[in-house]
Amino acid sequence: MNKTVDLYYFSGTGNTKAIVDFVVRTLKTHNIRTSLNLIGSGSMPSSPVNDLWLAFPVNSQSVSPFIWRFLRRLPKSQGTNVYVIATLNNSAHILEPLYTLLKNKGYIPVSACEISMPNNMLDAVAHPEDDQARLSAAYQKAETFVHQALAGESAWKSEYPGSKAVSVLSRRTVLPWMSMRLMLRLRTVPSKCISCELCVLQCPTGNIVVVDDLPYHRYKCDFCMKCAANCPRNAIIVSGKDKLHFRNARMHKSTLEL
C-alpha cells in the first residue's frame, strides 16, 4: 500500500465519520498518511495516483443520489487500488454495482466491507448497552479491515445482502426518493431554530434555503439526515411524526471511544 491514501467520505448522522476517524488513526500507526476529502463538497479526484478509499452510509439499499453521482463521475484510472467501507443499519445491495462501475473505469476494486452501526433515527428510547455492543463490533471490524488491506488481502462480498430491485430503483430512478420526500417531510420548528444556518451550509444537495429568516426544506432532499442530526437545538423534525427524533454519533461518544 502507498504511504499516502486518498479517502473520500460522506457522513450524515456521524456514524461513517466515526469509522473514518478510527481508520485514519489506525493507518497513521502504520505510517500511512490519509488525505481526507468530503463527498458533496465539490472535490473530485483528478487522476488518482494513490490508493483510493471510499466510505459512505447506505441509504435505500444503495446510497443517496448525490453519492452515486459522485461515484459515477470518478475519473478513469489505470489501475488505482480501491478500498470501500459502507456503514449501514440493516442490509444493502451496493457493493456489486459499485464493483462493476469501478472496474469499467479502470480501477482495481481490492477490498470492501460493510459495517453495522447504531440507528441514529429513532422512534423510541435509545438503548446504550445495545449501542455499545454494536460499536465495539464495528470498530473491531474496521481495524480488521485495515490490517487485511495492509497485508494485501482482498475480499469484496456483501455480508448484509439486501434487495437488488430496490437498489436498482434507488440508483436509476427517483421513485424511492419521491416516496420518502412525501412520507418523511423535514421541516424546521420556528420556536427552536436559532438561525445559525448550519443546516443550510452542510446540506450536500443545496435543498435548504432561508425564507423569512427560517431554514426551508425544499423537495430535493436525499435523506442523508445531516441537517437533523447536527442541529444544535433539535429544531429539524419530520412533519407529522412527533415521536421520531435524530441524534448524532457524538451523542453516544462515550461508546465511540472504545
PyMOL commands that set and color helices and strands:
alter all, ss='L'
color gray80, all
select helices_A, chain A and resi 15-29+65-72+95-104+128-150+164-172+175-183+198-202+226-230+249-256
alter helices_A, ss='H'
color red, helices_A
select strands_A, chain A and resi 4-9+33-38+51-57+81-88+108-116+121-122+186-188+208-211+214-217+236-238+245-246
alter strands_A, ss='S'
color yellow, strands_A
deselect
rebuild
show_as cartoon
